[in-house]
């Protein structure tokens, strides 16, 4: 547990050890909420930071319009309605 100060403009510093433990180095975004009278801070995962995490096995033609049309055709074939 840490004791921290609140500035006159409402800012709170998160101790360095806590930032390191939670991976909050650099400019990150967090969600702040109040739950049962406690302030909760959660790291927001930036979608772009996941680049390369998911494997895409779809073949691309290089033409975005054609790729989208082929995607719609495949999805339509899988639609049970």
N, C-alpha and C positions, 0 to 999 in steps of 0.2 A: 504494500500500500504506500502511496506517495502523497505528500502534502504539496500542493501547487498553489500559486497565486492567480487571481483573476484580475486582469487590468481594468482600468476605467472604461475601456471600450468593449469589455466582455471577452477578451481573448484569454485563453488558457494555454500554457506551454505543456506539451507532453514530454515527459522525461526521456532522454536519449535511449536508455536501456529499454523502455517500453516501445519506443519507435522501432528500435532494432528487432526486438522480439516479435513485433507484429508486421515487420516488413514495410514500415512507413517511411523509408528513406526517400529523399527527393520530393518532388511535387506530386502528391497523391490526393485523391478525393476520398472522403469518408462520409458515411451516413451517421447522423447523430439523432438519437431518439431518447425519450424519457420513458422508462419502464419501471413501474412500482416505485416511483420517487428516485430512481437512479438514472444517471446519464450514461447512455450506452453509445460507443463509437465502433463502427464496423467499416472495414476497408471496402471501397467500391472497386471491383475488378473491372479494369478497362478492357472492353471487347477487343480493341486493337492489340493489346498486349498478349492476346492469345494466338496471334498470328503464327501459323505453322503447327499449332497444337493438334488440330484435327486434320486427319488425312482425307484428301479429296481424290477419289478414284475416278471421277467423271472425266470423260474426254471432252476437250474444248476445241472448237473449230477456229477460234480466234475472232469470230463474228458474234458479238454479244446478242444481237437480235436472233440469229439462227440458234445459238445455244439456248436462249430463253424459249423459243418455239419448240425445240426438242424436249426441253424440260417439261413444258406444258403438255406435250403429247404423251410423254412417259407418265406423268401424274394423272392425266385423264384416263389412261389405260388402266391405272391402278385404282381409280375411283369406282366404288361399288354401286353408285347411284346412276 
